[in-house]
């Protein structure tokens, strides 16, 4: 059993961050532990209430079920729940072969954490606490930068995928978010379903991943382009971004071959949706000022 007498805590919120093992992965882990014992320690965050597991939930479950010994390792420097989440997200990326939906989900969660590496902007590596995942996912890259653009690059997904994942986590019911974490549905399909009322989401999710995919397809087929309400139009004649709701602006550009060109762009740096370029300002306004329900 546990080699320490301290209480081990399984925190449901933290455990939910971990993409679950597939059936084959779980069976393989069980066989390995039964044959060779639990060779890798259970990683914990030490708190006054006890030791909170932050890595090794599956190893802990197998050892508990079969009454096997395991070691506990305290990860130094973790002081807050946000610190624990950052460590767990970075650790999962390094350890697991995750699909795009799972990577986008983790990137979104990391980007939403408060007090990320932005508080260390301009600092050297020595200035950043060791427990923060400031080391690279790839050699020399920053991981904790909170912008969607940076976390998307670090987790090798598109910024749009991170935006979709954020929509799921913020507006989707827990069961839908769980599907995304498990990687059983695409991040775009989950985001489409997350736009529906909770009652409809519940009905769709009950049908499993296939139901989510079918519902997302129907949602996309039923989308209609409509004129924006006048109340959304600013003094420059531009409506708020249909993607994120931020104000937008008309940009005048110049091309040496094509002359003056215009386009409209969202002012949100983490969105930056824009129209194609046109020679007439009125034309890009007309293109922009149509939104999808």
C-alpha positions in Angstrom: 0.0 0.0 0.0 1.0 3.6 0.3 4.5 4.1 1.7 3.5 7.3 3.5 0.9 7.6 6.3 -0.4 10.9 5.0 -3.9 11.0 3.5 -4.1 10.7 -0.3 -6.8 12.9 -1.9 -8.4 12.3 -5.3 -9.6 15.8 -6.3 -12.5 15.4 -8.8 -11.8 18.7 -10.6 -8.1 18.0 -11.0 -8.7 14.4 -12.1 -11.1 15.7 -14.8 -8.1 17.5 -16.4 -6.5 14.1 -17.2 -7.6 12.5 -20.5 -8.7 9.0 -19.5 -6.9 5.9 -20.7 -8.4 3.8 -23.4 -9.6 0.3 -22.5 -6.4 -1.2 -24.0 -4.2 1.3 -22.3 -5.8 0.6 -18.9 -5.6 -3.2 -19.4 -1.9 -2.9 -20.4 -1.2 -0.8 -17.3 -2.9 -3.3 -15.1 -0.9 -6.2 -16.5 2.4 -4.3 -16.1 1.7 -3.5 -12.5 0.6 -7.0 -11.6 3.7 -8.4 -13.2 6.4 -5.9 -12.1 4.7 -3.9 -9.4 4.1 -0.1 -9.4 7.5 1.1 -10.5 6.6 4.7 -11.0 5.6 6.9 -8.0 2.3 8.6 -7.5 3.0 12.4 -7.8 1.2 14.6 -5.3 0.7 18.2 -4.3 1.2 18.5 -0.5 -1.5 20.5 1.3 -2.5 20.9 4.9 -5.5 18.6 4.3 -3.4 15.8 2.8 -1.5 14.8 -0.4 -3.5 15.6 -3.5 -2.8 13.3 -6.4 -1.7 15.2 -9.6 -0.3 12.3 -11.6 -0.9 8.5 -11.2 -4.7 8.3 -10.8 -4.8 5.0 -12.8 -1.8 3.5 -11.0 -3.3 4.4 -7.7 -6.6 2.8 -8.7 -4.9 -0.5 -9.8 -2.7 -0.6 -6.7 -5.7 0.0 -4.4 -7.8 -2.6 -6.1 -5.2 -5.3 -5.8 -3.7 -4.1 -2.5 -0.3 -3.4 -3.9 2.4 -1.1 -2.6 3.3 2.1 -4.3 5.5 5.1 -3.6 4.5 8.7 -3.3 6.5 11.7 -4.6 5.8 15.2 -3.6 6.3 17.8 -6.4 8.1 20.8 -4.8 7.0 24.4 -5.4 3.3 23.8 -6.1 1.5 26.3 -3.8 -1.9 26.8 -5.4 -4.6 24.9 -7.3 -3.6 26.9 -10.4 0.0 25.8 -10.0 -1.2 22.2 -9.8 -3.3 22.5 -12.9 -0.4 24.0 -14.9 1.9 21.2 -13.8 -0.7 18.6 -14.7 -1.4 20.0 -18.1 2.2 20.2 -19.1 2.9 16.8 -17.7 0.1 15.2 -19.7 1.3 16.8 -22.9 4.7 15.3 -22.4 3.6 11.9 -21.4 0.6 11.0 -23.6 -0.1 10.5 -27.2 -3.1 12.8 -27.4 -5.4 13.5 -30.4 -6.2 17.0 -31.7 -9.3 17.5 -29.6 -7.5 16.5 -26.4 -4.6 18.8 -27.1 -7.0 21.7 -27.9 -8.8 21.0 -24.7 -5.6 21.1 -22.6 -4.4 24.2 -24.5 -7.7 26.0 -23.7 -7.5 25.1 -20.0 -3.9 26.3 -19.8 -4.7 29.5 -21.6 -7.6 30.3 -19.2 -5.5 29.9 -16.0 -4.9 33.0 -14.1 -1.4 34.2 -13.2 0.4 32.4 -16.0 3.7 33.2 -17.4 2.5 36.7 -18.3 3.5 37.7 -14.8 7.1 36.8 -15.8 7.2 38.6 -19.1 10.7 39.9 -19.6 12.2 37.8 -16.9 15.0 35.3 -17.3 14.5 31.5 -16.9 16.0 31.7 -13.4 13.3 34.2 -12.3 10.5 31.7 -13.0 9.6 29.2 -10.2 10.7 25.7 -11.0 7.2 24.2 -10.6 5.8 26.3 -13.4 5.9 24.6 -16.8 8.1 27.3 -18.2 10.4 24.8 -19.8 9.7 24.1 -23.4 7.3 21.6 -24.9 9.9 21.8 -27.5 13.4 23.0 -26.7 13.6 26.7 -26.1 9.8 27.5 -26.3 7.7 29.1 -23.6 4.6 27.1 -22.4 2.9 29.3 -19.9 2.1 32.3 -22.1 -1.6 32.7 -21.7 -2.6 33.9 -25.2 -4.5 31.5 -27.4 -2.0 32.0 -30.2 0.9 30.9 -28.0 -0.8 27.9 -26.4 -2.1 26.8 -29.8 1.4 26.8 -31.2 2.8 25.0 -28.2 0.1 22.2 -28.3 0.4 21.9 -32.1 -3.3 22.9 -32.8 -4.9 25.8 -34.5 -6.0 28.9 -32.6 -9.5 28.2 -33.8 -9.4 24.8 -32.2 -8.4 26.4 -28.9 -11.3 28.9 -29.3 -13.7 26.0 -29.9 -12.4 24.1 -26.9 -12.9 27.2 -24.7 -16.5 27.5 -25.9 -17.1 23.8 -24.9 -15.6 24.3 -21.5 -17.5 27.5 -20.8 -20.9 26.7 -22.4 -21.0 23.0 -22.7 -22.6 20.7 -20.1 -20.0 18.6 -18.1 -20.8 15.5 -20.1 -19.9 17.3 -23.4 -16.7 18.6 -21.9 -15.8 15.1 -20.8 -16.2 13.8 -24.3 -13.8 16.5 -25.5 -11.3 15.5 -22.8 -11.7 11.9 -23.7 -11.1 12.8 -27.4 -14.2 10.9 -28.6 -15.6 13.9 -30.5 -14.0 16.6 -32.6 -13.5 19.9 -31.0 -15.5 21.7 -33.8 -18.5 19.3 -33.4 -18.5 19.7 -29.6 -18.4 23.5 -30.0 -21.4 23.5 -32.3 -23.4 21.5 -29.8 -22.2 23.7 -26.9 -24.1 26.6 -28.6 -27.4 24.9 -27.9 -29.5 25.2 -24.7 -28.5 22.8 -21.9 -31.6 20.7 -22.3 -30.8 20.0 -26.0 -27.2 19.3 -25.2 -28.3 16.7 -22.6 -30.5 14.9 -25.2 -27.7 14.9 -27.8 -25.0 13.7 -25.4 -27.2 10.8 -24.2 -26.8 9.4 -27.7 -23.0 9.3 -27.5 -20.3 10.6 -29.8 -22.3 9.7 -33.0 -25.2 11.8 -31.8 -22.9 14.8 -31.2 -21.5 14.5 -34.7 -24.9 14.2 -36.3 -26.2 17.2 -34.3 -23.2 19.3 -35.3 -23.7 18.5 -38.9 -27.4 19.6 -38.7 -26.5 22.8 -36.9 -24.0 23.7 -39.7 -26.6 22.9 -42.4 -29.2 25.1 -40.8 -27.0 28.2 -40.4 -28.3 31.2 -42.2 -26.6 34.5 -43.0 -28.6 37.4 -41.8 -28.1 41.1 -41.6 -26.8 42.3 -38.2 -29.1 44.3 -35.9 -28.5 48.0 -36.1 -27.7 48.2 -32.4 -24.5 46.2 -33.0 -23.2 48.7 -35.6 -20.6 51.2 -34.3 -20.0 54.7 -35.5 -17.7 53.4 -38.3 -20.5 51.3 -39.6 -19.0 48.0 -38.5 -20.8 45.4 -36.4 -19.2 43.5 -33.5 -17.4 40.3 -34.4 -19.8 37.4 -34.9 -17.1 35.0 -33.6 -16.2 36.6 -30.3 -18.4 39.6 -29.9 -15.5 42.1 -29.8 -15.6 45.4 -31.8 -14.1 45.4 -35.3 -12.6 48.1 -37.5 -12.0 48.9 -41.1 -8.3 48.9 -42.2 -7.0 50.8 -45.2 -4.0 49.1 -46.8 -1.9 49.8 -49.8 -0.4 47.4 -52.3 2.1 48.6 -54.8 0.5 46.5 -57.5 -3.2 46.7 -56.7 -3.3 50.1 -55.0 -5.5 51.0 -52.1 -7.2 48.0 -50.5 -9.6 47.7 -47.5 -10.5 44.9 -45.1 -12.3 44.6 -41.8 -10.7 42.9 -38.8 -11.7 42.0 -35.3 -9.8 44.0 -32.7 -9.5 41.0 -30.3 -5.9 39.8 -30.7 -6.9 36.2 -29.8 -9.5 36.2 -32.6 -8.5 38.5 -35.4 -11.2 37.3 -37.9 -11.1 39.4 -41.0 -12.6 39.8 -44.4 -10.8 39.4 -47.7 -9.3 42.6 -49.2 -11.4 44.7 -51.6 -10.8 48.0 -53.4 -14.1 49.5 -52.2 -14.6 50.2 -48.5 -18.4 49.7 -48.9 -17.8 46.2 -50.2 -15.8 44.9 -47.2 -18.4 46.5 -44.9 -21.1 44.6 -46.7 -19.2 41.3 -46.4 -18.5 41.9 -42.7 -21.9 43.1 -41.7 -23.4 39.7 -42.3 -23.3 37.3 -39.5 -24.2 33.6 -38.9 -27.0 32.8 -36.4 
